[in-house]
Amino acid sequence: MYLLTIRDGLQTRHIGPYGSPKQAADDLDRLLPLCGERARWQIHALESPAEVMASLAGAVRQGVAA
């Protein structure tokens, strides 16, 4: 899943979730004209807490610092 974040001045909007980055980008094309010209945006991949914990546990088992 993916989340679109748009920062426009002091306002931050989180929009989604989306099934693919393309869906988020398509929605961004629709939303960006409504924002100021200096608005910044990002598309984030969402991770479940279980995935993060499994990744950290694997790194600890391999002796890799997180």
mmCIF file of the N, C-alpha and C atoms, coordinates in Angstrom:
data_MODEL
# 
_entry.id   MODEL 
# 
loop_
_atom_site.group_PDB 
_atom_site.id 
_atom_site.type_symbol 
_atom_site.label_atom_id 
_atom_site.label_alt_id 
_atom_site.label_comp_id 
_atom_site.label_asym_id 
_atom_site.label_entity_id 
_atom_site.label_seq_id 
_atom_site.pdbx_PDB_ins_code 
_atom_site.Cartn_x 
_atom_site.Cartn_y 
_atom_site.Cartn_z 
_atom_site.occupancy 
_atom_site.B_iso_or_equiv 
_atom_site.pdbx_formal_charge 
_atom_site.auth_seq_id 
_atom_site.auth_comp_id 
_atom_site.auth_asym_id 
_atom_site.auth_atom_id 
_atom_site.pdbx_PDB_model_num 
ATOM 1   N N  . MET A 1 1  ? 0.842  -1.175  0.000   1.00 0.00 ? 1  MET A N  1 
ATOM 2   C CA . MET A 1 1  ? 0.000  0.000   0.000   1.00 0.00 ? 1  MET A CA 1 
ATOM 3   C C  . MET A 1 1  ? 0.894  1.248   0.000   1.00 0.00 ? 1  MET A C  1 
ATOM 4   N N  . TYR A 1 2  ? 0.352  2.325   -0.526  1.00 0.00 ? 2  TYR A N  1 
ATOM 5   C CA . TYR A 1 2  ? 1.100  3.570   -0.661  1.00 0.00 ? 2  TYR A CA 1 
ATOM 6   C C  . TYR A 1 2  ? 0.275  4.738   -0.139  1.00 0.00 ? 2  TYR A C  1 
ATOM 7   N N  . LEU A 1 3  ? 0.970  5.748   0.364   1.00 0.00 ? 3  LEU A N  1 
ATOM 8   C CA . LEU A 1 3  ? 0.338  6.937   0.922   1.00 0.00 ? 3  LEU A CA 1 
ATOM 9   C C  . LEU A 1 3  ? 0.945  8.160   0.253   1.00 0.00 ? 3  LEU A C  1 
ATOM 10  N N  . LEU A 1 4  ? 0.107  9.100   -0.148  1.00 0.00 ? 4  LEU A N  1 
ATOM 11  C CA . LEU A 1 4  ? 0.545  10.353  -0.751  1.00 0.00 ? 4  LEU A CA 1 
ATOM 12  C C  . LEU A 1 4  ? 0.535  11.429  0.325   1.00 0.00 ? 4  LEU A C  1 
ATOM 13  N N  . THR A 1 5  ? 1.661  12.129  0.491   1.00 0.00 ? 5  THR A N  1 
ATOM 14  C CA . THR A 1 5  ? 1.777  13.228  1.447   1.00 0.00 ? 5  THR A CA 1 
ATOM 15  C C  . THR A 1 5  ? 2.051  14.505  0.682   1.00 0.00 ? 5  THR A C  1 
ATOM 16  N N  . ILE A 1 6  ? 1.219  15.529  0.913   1.00 0.00 ? 6  ILE A N  1 
ATOM 17  C CA . ILE A 1 6  ? 1.410  16.832  0.278   1.00 0.00 ? 6  ILE A CA 1 
ATOM 18  C C  . ILE A 1 6  ? 1.581  17.870  1.374   1.00 0.00 ? 6  ILE A C  1 
ATOM 19  N N  . ARG A 1 7  ? 2.699  18.614  1.325   1.00 0.00 ? 7  ARG A N  1 
ATOM 20  C CA . ARG A 1 7  ? 2.951  19.709  2.263   1.00 0.00 ? 7  ARG A CA 1 
ATOM 21  C C  . ARG A 1 7  ? 2.803  21.010  1.498   1.00 0.00 ? 7  ARG A C  1 
ATOM 22  N N  . ASP A 1 8  ? 1.887  21.830  1.956   1.00 0.00 ? 8  ASP A N  1 
ATOM 23  C CA . ASP A 1 8  ? 1.615  23.115  1.305   1.00 0.00 ? 8  ASP A CA 1 
ATOM 24  C C  . ASP A 1 8  ? 1.621  24.184  2.392   1.00 0.00 ? 8  ASP A C  1 
ATOM 25  N N  . GLY A 1 9  ? 2.733  24.902  2.526   1.00 0.00 ? 9  GLY A N  1 
ATOM 26  C CA . GLY A 1 9  ? 2.858  25.880  3.610   1.00 0.00 ? 9  GLY A CA 1 
ATOM 27  C C  . GLY A 1 9  ? 2.888  25.155  4.937   1.00 0.00 ? 9  GLY A C  1 
ATOM 28  N N  . LEU A 1 10 ? 1.999  25.537  5.846   1.00 0.00 ? 10 LEU A N  1 
ATOM 29  C CA . LEU A 1 10 ? 1.938  24.902  7.161   1.00 0.00 ? 10 LEU A CA 1 
ATOM 30  C C  . LEU A 1 10 ? 1.006  23.694  7.192   1.00 0.00 ? 10 LEU A C  1 
ATOM 31  N N  . GLN A 1 11 ? 0.353  23.424  6.090   1.00 0.00 ? 11 GLN A N  1 
ATOM 32  C CA . GLN A 1 11 ? -0.621 22.334  6.036   1.00 0.00 ? 11 GLN A CA 1 
ATOM 33  C C  . GLN A 1 11 ? 0.006  21.083  5.432   1.00 0.00 ? 11 GLN A C  1 
ATOM 34  N N  . THR A 1 12 ? -0.219 19.942  6.065   1.00 0.00 ? 12 THR A N  1 
ATOM 35  C CA . THR A 1 12 ? 0.234  18.655  5.550   1.00 0.00 ? 12 THR A CA 1 
ATOM 36  C C  . THR A 1 12 ? -0.987 17.763  5.389   1.00 0.00 ? 12 THR A C  1 
ATOM 37  N N  . ARG A 1 13 ? -1.125 17.182  4.199   1.00 0.00 ? 13 ARG A N  1 
ATOM 38  C CA . ARG A 1 13 ? -2.249 16.282  3.930   1.00 0.00 ? 13 ARG A CA 1 
ATOM 39  C C  . ARG A 1 13 ? -1.713 14.893  3.622   1.00 0.00 ? 13 ARG A C  1 
ATOM 40  N N  . HIS A 1 14 ? -2.342 13.886  4.214   1.00 0.00 ? 14 HIS A N  1 
ATOM 41  C CA . HIS A 1 14 ? -2.012 12.483  3.946   1.00 0.00 ? 14 HIS A CA 1 
ATOM 42  C C  . HIS A 1 14 ? -3.213 11.887  3.225   1.00 0.00 ? 14 HIS A C  1 
ATOM 43  N N  . ILE A 1 15 ? -2.986 11.378  2.026   1.00 0.00 ? 15 ILE A N  1 
ATOM 44  C CA . ILE A 1 15 ? -4.081 10.896  1.192   1.00 0.00 ? 15 ILE A CA 1 
ATOM 45  C C  . ILE A 1 15 ? -3.783 9.452   0.804   1.00 0.00 ? 15 ILE A C  1 
ATOM 46  N N  . GLY A 1 16 ? -4.779 8.618   0.875   1.00 0.00 ? 16 GLY A N  1 
ATOM 47  C CA . GLY A 1 16 ? -4.595 7.215   0.488   1.00 0.00 ? 16 GLY A CA 1 
ATOM 48  C C  . GLY A 1 16 ? -5.315 6.322   1.472   1.00 0.00 ? 16 GLY A C  1 
ATOM 49  N N  . PRO A 1 17 ? -5.064 5.086   1.497   1.00 0.00 ? 17 PRO A N  1 
ATOM 50  C CA . PRO A 1 17 ? -3.996 4.351   0.826   1.00 0.00 ? 17 PRO A CA 1 
ATOM 51  C C  . PRO A 1 17 ? -4.328 4.028   -0.631  1.00 0.00 ? 17 PRO A C  1 
ATOM 52  N N  . TYR A 1 18 ? -3.287 3.769   -1.396  1.00 0.00 ? 18 TYR A N  1 
ATOM 53  C CA . TYR A 1 18 ? -3.396 3.390   -2.800  1.00 0.00 ? 18 TYR A CA 1 
ATOM 54  C C  . TYR A 1 18 ? -2.769 2.011   -2.974  1.00 0.00 ? 18 TYR A C  1 
ATOM 55  N N  . GLY A 1 19 ? -3.238 1.286   -3.950  1.00 0.00 ? 19 GLY A N  1 
ATOM 56  C CA . GLY A 1 19 ? -2.710 -0.042  -4.227  1.00 0.00 ? 19 GLY A CA 1 
ATOM 57  C C  . GLY A 1 19 ? -1.390 -0.037  -4.957  1.00 0.00 ? 19 GLY A C  1 
ATOM 58  N N  . SER A 1 20 ? -1.086 1.050   -5.674  1.00 0.00 ? 20 SER A N  1 
ATOM 59  C CA . SER A 1 20 ? 0.167  1.128   -6.428  1.00 0.00 ? 20 SER A CA 1 
ATOM 60  C C  . SER A 1 20 ? 0.650  2.577   -6.453  1.00 0.00 ? 20 SER A C  1 
ATOM 61  N N  . PRO A 1 21 ? 1.946  2.777   -6.706  1.00 0.00 ? 21 PRO A N  1 
ATOM 62  C CA . PRO A 1 21 ? 2.456  4.147   -6.804  1.00 0.00 ? 21 PRO A CA 1 
ATOM 63  C C  . PRO A 1 21 ? 1.833  4.902   -7.983  1.00 0.00 ? 21 PRO A C  1 
ATOM 64  N N  . LYS A 1 22 ? 1.448  4.178   -9.046  1.00 0.00 ? 22 LYS A N  1 
ATOM 65  C CA . LYS A 1 22 ? 0.815  4.829   -10.191 1.00 0.00 ? 22 LYS A CA 1 
ATOM 66  C C  . LYS A 1 22 ? -0.527 5.442   -9.815  1.00 0.00 ? 22 LYS A C  1 
ATOM 67  N N  . GLN A 1 23 ? -1.303 4.746   -8.995  1.00 0.00 ? 23 GLN A N  1 
ATOM 68  C CA . GLN A 1 23 ? -2.582 5.296   -8.545  1.00 0.00 ? 23 GLN A CA 1 
ATOM 69  C C  . GLN A 1 23 ? -2.361 6.563   -7.728  1.00 0.00 ? 23 GLN A C  1 
ATOM 70  N N  . ALA A 1 24 ? -1.340 6.569   -6.872  1.00 0.00 ? 24 ALA A N  1 
ATOM 71  C CA . ALA A 1 24 ? -1.028 7.757   -6.075  1.00 0.00 ? 24 ALA A CA 1 
ATOM 72  C C  . ALA A 1 24 ? -0.589 8.900   -6.986  1.00 0.00 ? 24 ALA A C  1 
ATOM 73  N N  . ALA A 1 25 ? 0.225  8.599   -7.995  1.00 0.00 ? 25 ALA A N  1 
ATOM 74  C CA . ALA A 1 25 ? 0.695  9.628   -8.930  1.00 0.00 ? 25 ALA A CA 1 
ATOM 75  C C  . ALA A 1 25 ? -0.459 10.199  -9.745  1.00 0.00 ? 25 ALA A C  1 
ATOM 76  N N  . ASP A 1 26 ? -1.396 9.340   -10.148 1.00 0.00 ? 26 ASP A N  1 
ATOM 77  C CA . ASP A 1 26 ? -2.570 9.824   -10.887 1.00 0.00 ? 26 ASP A CA 1 
ATOM 78  C C  . ASP A 1 26 ? -3.389 10.783  -10.030 1.00 0.00 ? 26 ASP A C  1 
ATOM 79  N N  . ASP A 1 27 ? -3.557 10.444  -8.754  1.00 0.00 ? 27 ASP A N  1 
ATOM 80  C CA . ASP A 1 27 ? -4.297 11.320  -7.844  1.00 0.00 ? 27 ASP A CA 1 
ATOM 81  C C  . ASP A 1 27 ? -3.517 12.612  -7.591  1.00 0.00 ? 27 ASP A C  1 
ATOM 82  N N  . LEU A 1 28 ? -2.199 12.511  -7.535  1.00 0.00 ? 28 LEU A N  1 
ATOM 83  C CA . LEU A 1 28 ? -1.359 13.698  -7.367  1.00 0.00 ? 28 LEU A CA 1 
ATOM 84  C C  . LEU A 1 28 ? -1.572 14.669  -8.531  1.00 0.00 ? 28 LEU A C  1 
ATOM 85  N N  . ASP A 1 29 ? -1.649 14.141  -9.755  1.00 0.00 ? 29 ASP A N  1 
ATOM 86  C CA . ASP A 1 29 ? -1.900 14.996  -10.920 1.00 0.00 ? 29 ASP A CA 1 
ATOM 87  C C  . ASP A 1 29 ? -3.210 15.759  -10.779 1.00 0.00 ? 29 ASP A C  1 
ATOM 88  N N  . ARG A 1 30 ? -4.186 15.132  -10.147 1.00 0.00 ? 30 ARG A N  1 
ATOM 89  C CA . ARG A 1 30 ? -5.485 15.764  -9.944  1.00 0.00 ? 30 ARG A CA 1 
ATOM 90  C C  . ARG A 1 30 ? -5.450 16.792  -8.813  1.00 0.00 ? 30 ARG A C  1 
ATOM 91  N N  . LEU A 1 31 ? -4.670 16.519  -7.752  1.00 0.00 ? 31 LEU A N  1 
ATOM 92  C CA . LEU A 1 31 ? -4.666 17.365  -6.556  1.00 0.00 ? 31 LEU A CA 1 
ATOM 93  C C  . LEU A 1 31 ? -3.672 18.521  -6.606  1.00 0.00 ? 31 LEU A C  1 
ATOM 94  N N  . LEU A 1 32 ? -2.558 18.348  -7.293  1.00 0.00 ? 32 LEU A N  1 
ATOM 95  C CA . LEU A 1 32 ? -1.510 19.359  -7.277  1.00 0.00 ? 32 LEU A CA 1 
ATOM 96  C C  . LEU A 1 32 ? -1.954 20.725  -7.799  1.00 0.00 ? 32 LEU A C  1 
ATOM 97  N N  . PRO A 1 33 ? -2.807 20.805  -8.809  1.00 0.00 ? 33 PRO A N  1 
ATOM 98  C CA . PRO A 1 33 ? -3.271 22.134  -9.236  1.00 0.00 ? 33 PRO A CA 1 
ATOM 99  C C  . PRO A 1 33 ? -4.050 22.893  -8.155  1.00 0.00 ? 33 PRO A C  1 
ATOM 100 N N  . LEU A 1 34 ? -4.569 22.194  -7.153  1.00 0.00 ? 34 LEU A N  1 
ATOM 101 C CA . LEU A 1 34 ? -5.320 22.832  -6.073  1.00 0.00 ? 34 LEU A CA 1 
ATOM 102 C C  . LEU A 1 34 ? -4.398 23.383  -4.987  1.00 0.00 ? 34 LEU A C  1 
ATOM 103 N N  . CYS A 1 35 ? -3.097 23.065  -5.071  1.00 0.00 ? 35 CYS A N  1 
ATOM 104 C CA . CYS A 1 35 ? -2.115 23.474  -4.059  1.00 0.00 ? 35 CYS A CA 1 
ATOM 105 C C  . CYS A 1 35 ? -1.332 24.685  -4.552  1.00 0.00 ? 35 CYS A C  1 
ATOM 106 N N  . GLY A 1 36 ? -0.590 25.298  -3.624  1.00 0.00 ? 36 GLY A N  1 
ATOM 107 C CA . GLY A 1 36 ? 0.288  26.409  -3.976  1.00 0.00 ? 36 GLY A CA 1 
ATOM 108 C C  . GLY A 1 36 ? 1.427  25.925  -4.859  1.00 0.00 ? 36 GLY A C  1 
ATOM 109 N N  . GLU A 1 37 ? 2.085  26.870  -5.523  1.00 0.00 ? 37 GLU A N  1 
ATOM 110 C CA . GLU A 1 37 ? 3.139  26.481  -6.459  1.00 0.00 ? 37 GLU A CA 1 
ATOM 111 C C  . GLU A 1 37 ? 4.398  25.955  -5.770  1.00 0.00 ? 37 GLU A C  1 
ATOM 112 N N  . ARG A 1 38 ? 4.541  26.192  -4.469  1.00 0.00 ? 38 ARG A N  1 
ATOM 113 C CA . ARG A 1 38 ? 5.704  25.689  -3.727  1.00 0.00 ? 38 ARG A CA 1 
ATOM 114 C C  . ARG A 1 38 ? 5.398  24.416  -2.939  1.00 0.00 ? 38 ARG A C  1 
ATOM 115 N N  . ALA A 1 39 ? 4.262  23.808  -3.196  1.00 0.00 ? 39 ALA A N  1 
ATOM 116 C CA . ALA A 1 39 ? 3.883  22.589  -2.470  1.00 0.00 ? 39 ALA A CA 1 
ATOM 117 C C  . ALA A 1 39 ? 4.877  21.474  -2.775  1.00 0.00 ? 39 ALA A C  1 
ATOM 118 N N  . ARG A 1 40 ? 5.149  20.682  -1.756  1.00 0.00 ? 40 ARG A N  1 
ATOM 119 C CA . ARG A 1 40 ? 6.034  19.522  -1.900  1.00 0.00 ? 40 ARG A CA 1 
ATOM 120 C C  . ARG A 1 40 ? 5.216  18.263  -1.683  1.00 0.00 ? 40 ARG A C  1 
ATOM 121 N N  . TRP A 1 41 ? 5.627  17.180  -2.324  1.00 0.00 ? 41 TRP A N  1 
ATOM 122 C CA . TRP A 1 41 ? 4.876  15.945  -2.209  1.00 0.00 ? 41 TRP A CA 1 
ATOM 123 C C  . TRP A 1 41 ? 5.825  14.755  -2.142  1.00 0.00 ? 41 TRP A C  1 
ATOM 124 N N  . GLN A 1 42 ? 5.306  13.645  -1.615  1.00 0.00 ? 42 GLN A N  1 
ATOM 125 C CA . GLN A 1 42 ? 6.030  12.386  -1.534  1.00 0.00 ? 42 GLN A CA 1 
ATOM 126 C C  . GLN A 1 42 ? 5.043  11.243  -1.585  1.00 0.00 ? 42 GLN A C  1 
ATOM 127 N N  . ILE A 1 43 ? 5.463  10.142  -2.184  1.00 0.00 ? 43 ILE A N  1 
ATOM 128 C CA . ILE A 1 43 ? 4.683  8.913   -2.160  1.00 0.00 ? 43 ILE A CA 1 
ATOM 129 C C  . ILE A 1 43 ? 5.462  7.928   -1.293  1.00 0.00 ? 43 ILE A C  1 
ATOM 130 N N  . HIS A 1 44 ? 4.819  7.459   -0.219  1.00 0.00 ? 44 HIS A N  1 
ATOM 131 C CA . HIS A 1 44 ? 5.461  6.565   0.744   1.00 0.00 ? 44 HIS A CA 1 
ATOM 132 C C  . HIS A 1 44 ? 4.896  5.157   0.595   1.00 0.00 ? 44 HIS A C  1 
ATOM 133 N N  . ALA A 1 45 ? 5.767  4.163   0.704   1.00 0.00 ? 45 ALA A N  1 
ATOM 134 C CA . ALA A 1 45 ? 5.317  2.779   0.799   1.00 0.00 ? 45 ALA A CA 1 
ATOM 135 C C  . ALA A 1 45 ? 4.975  2.509   2.260   1.00 0.00 ? 45 ALA A C  1 
ATOM 136 N N  . LEU A 1 46 ? 3.784  1.999   2.512   1.00 0.00 ? 46 LEU A N  1 
ATOM 137 C CA . LEU A 1 46 ? 3.367  1.699   3.886   1.00 0.00 ? 46 LEU A CA 1 
ATOM 138 C C  . LEU A 1 46 ? 3.840  0.305   4.267   1.00 0.00 ? 46 LEU A C  1 
ATOM 139 N N  . GLU A 1 47 ? 4.299  0.165   5.495   1.00 0.00 ? 47 GLU A N  1 
ATOM 140 C CA . GLU A 1 47 ? 4.730  -1.120  6.020   1.00 0.00 ? 47 GLU A CA 1 
ATOM 141 C C  . GLU A 1 47 ? 3.875  -1.454  7.235   1.00 0.00 ? 47 GLU A C  1 
ATOM 142 N N  . SER A 1 48 ? 3.527  -2.713  7.357   1.00 0.00 ? 48 SER A N  1 
ATOM 143 C CA . SER A 1 48 ? 2.788  -3.116  8.550   1.00 0.00 ? 48 SER A CA 1 
ATOM 144 C C  . SER A 1 48 ? 3.773  -3.269  9.702   1.00 0.00 ? 48 SER A C  1 
ATOM 145 N N  . PRO A 1 49 ? 3.323  -3.061  10.937  1.00 0.00 ? 49 PRO A N  1 
ATOM 146 C CA . PRO A 1 49 ? 4.225  -3.238  12.084  1.00 0.00 ? 49 PRO A CA 1 
ATOM 147 C C  . PRO A 1 49 ? 4.850  -4.631  12.118  1.00 0.00 ? 49 PRO A C  1 
ATOM 148 N N  . ALA A 1 50 ? 4.122  -5.650  11.694  1.00 0.00 ? 50 ALA A N  1 
ATOM 149 C CA . ALA A 1 50 ? 4.663  -7.015  11.695  1.00 0.00 ? 50 ALA A CA 1 
ATOM 150 C C  . ALA A 1 50 ? 5.839  -7.128  10.725  1.00 0.00 ? 50 ALA A C  1 
ATOM 151 N N  . GLU A 1 51 ? 5.733  -6.486  9.549   1.00 0.00 ? 51 GLU A N  1 
ATOM 152 C CA . GLU A 1 51 ? 6.835  -6.517  8.578   1.00 0.00 ? 51 GLU A CA 1 
ATOM 153 C C  . GLU A 1 51 ? 8.072  -5.825  9.136   1.00 0.00 ? 51 GLU A C  1 
ATOM 154 N N  . VAL A 1 52 ? 7.885  -4.693  9.787   1.00 0.00 ? 52 VAL A N  1 
ATOM 155 C CA . VAL A 1 52 ? 9.006  -3.947  10.355  1.00 0.00 ? 52 VAL A CA 1 
ATOM 156 C C  . VAL A 1 52 ? 9.686  -4.774  11.441  1.00 0.00 ? 52 VAL A C  1 
ATOM 157 N N  . MET A 1 53 ? 8.911  -5.372  12.327  1.00 0.00 ? 53 MET A N  1 
ATOM 158 C CA . MET A 1 53 ? 9.487  -6.165  13.412  1.00 0.00 ? 53 MET A CA 1 
ATOM 159 C C  . MET A 1 53 ? 10.226 -7.386  12.870  1.00 0.00 ? 53 MET A C  1 
ATOM 160 N N  . ALA A 1 54 ? 9.680  -8.036  11.849  1.00 0.00 ? 54 ALA A N  1 
ATOM 161 C CA . ALA A 1 54 ? 10.347 -9.191  11.246  1.00 0.00 ? 54 ALA A CA 1 
ATOM 162 C C  . ALA A 1 54 ? 11.660 -8.775  10.600  1.00 0.00 ? 54 ALA A C  1 
ATOM 163 N N  . SER A 1 55 ? 11.670 -7.627  9.960   1.00 0.00 ? 55 SER A N  1 
ATOM 164 C CA . SER A 1 55 ? 12.887 -7.109  9.334   1.00 0.00 ? 55 SER A CA 1 
ATOM 165 C C  . SER A 1 55 ? 13.949 -6.805  10.384  1.00 0.00 ? 55 SER A C  1 
ATOM 166 N N  . LEU A 1 56 ? 13.545 -6.171  11.481  1.00 0.00 ? 56 LEU A N  1 
ATOM 167 C CA . LEU A 1 56 ? 14.483 -5.862  12.558  1.00 0.00 ? 56 LEU A CA 1 
ATOM 168 C C  . LEU A 1 56 ? 15.009 -7.130  13.214  1.00 0.00 ? 56 LEU A C  1 
ATOM 169 N N  . ALA A 1 57 ? 14.149 -8.101  13.421  1.00 0.00 ? 57 ALA A N  1 
ATOM 170 C CA . ALA A 1 57 ? 14.574 -9.362  14.045  1.00 0.00 ? 57 ALA A CA 1 
ATOM 171 C C  . ALA A 1 57 ? 15.578 -10.071 13.151  1.00 0.00 ? 57 ALA A C  1 
ATOM 172 N N  . GLY A 1 58 ? 15.368 -10.043 11.841  1.00 0.00 ? 58 GLY A N  1 
ATOM 173 C CA . GLY A 1 58 ? 16.312 -10.655 10.911  1.00 0.00 ? 58 GLY A CA 1 
ATOM 174 C C  . GLY A 1 58 ? 17.658 -9.957  10.935  1.00 0.00 ? 58 GLY A C  1 
ATOM 175 N N  . ALA A 1 59 ? 17.649 -8.640  11.039  1.00 0.00 ? 59 ALA A N  1 
ATOM 176 C CA . ALA A 1 59 ? 18.903 -7.879  11.091  1.00 0.00 ? 59 ALA A CA 1 
ATOM 177 C C  . ALA A 1 59 ? 19.668 -8.191  12.375  1.00 0.00 ? 59 ALA A C  1 
ATOM 178 N N  . VAL A 1 60 ? 18.956 -8.336  13.488  1.00 0.00 ? 60 VAL A N  1 
ATOM 179 C CA . VAL A 1 60 ? 19.605 -8.665  14.760  1.00 0.00 ? 60 VAL A CA 1 
ATOM 180 C C  . VAL A 1 60 ? 20.217 -10.056 14.692  1.00 0.00 ? 60 VAL A C  1 
ATOM 181 N N  . ARG A 1 61 ? 19.500 -11.003 14.096  1.00 0.00 ? 61 ARG A N  1 
ATOM 182 C CA . ARG A 1 61 ? 20.029 -12.382 13.973  1.00 0.00 ? 61 ARG A CA 1 
ATOM 183 C C  . ARG A 1 61 ? 21.290 -12.405 13.127  1.00 0.00 ? 61 ARG A C  1 
ATOM 184 N N  . GLN A 1 62 ? 21.384 -11.522 12.133  1.00 0.00 ? 62 GLN A N  1 
ATOM 185 C CA . GLN A 1 62 ? 22.558 -11.489 11.250  1.00 0.00 ? 62 GLN A CA 1 
ATOM 186 C C  . GLN A 1 62 ? 23.657 -10.611 11.825  1.00 0.00 ? 62 GLN A C  1 
ATOM 187 N N  . GLY A 1 63 ? 23.405 -9.955  12.930  1.00 0.00 ? 63 GLY A N  1 
ATOM 188 C CA . GLY A 1 63 ? 24.406 -9.104  13.559  1.00 0.00 ? 63 GLY A CA 1 
ATOM 189 C C  . GLY A 1 63 ? 24.549 -7.743  12.896  1.00 0.00 ? 63 GLY A C  1 
ATOM 190 N N  . VAL A 1 64 ? 23.525 -7.313  12.180  1.00 0.00 ? 64 VAL A N  1 
ATOM 191 C CA . VAL A 1 64 ? 23.543 -6.020  11.508  1.00 0.00 ? 64 VAL A CA 1 
ATOM 192 C C  . VAL A 1 64 ? 22.873 -4.994  12.402  1.00 0.00 ? 64 VAL A C  1 
ATOM 193 N N  . ALA A 1 65 ? 23.538 -3.863  12.635  1.00 0.00 ? 65 ALA A N  1 
ATOM 194 C CA . ALA A 1 65 ? 22.936 -2.796  13.446  1.00 0.00 ? 65 ALA A CA 1 
ATOM 195 C C  . ALA A 1 65 ? 21.859 -2.107  12.641  1.00 0.00 ? 65 ALA A C  1 
ATOM 196 N N  . ALA A 1 66 ? 20.735 -1.824  13.260  1.00 0.00 ? 66 ALA A N  1 
ATOM 197 C CA . ALA A 1 66 ? 19.618 -1.183  12.572  1.00 0.00 ? 66 ALA A CA 1 
ATOM 198 C C  . ALA A 1 66 ? 19.812 0.308   12.510  1.00 0.00 ? 66 ALA A C  1 
# 
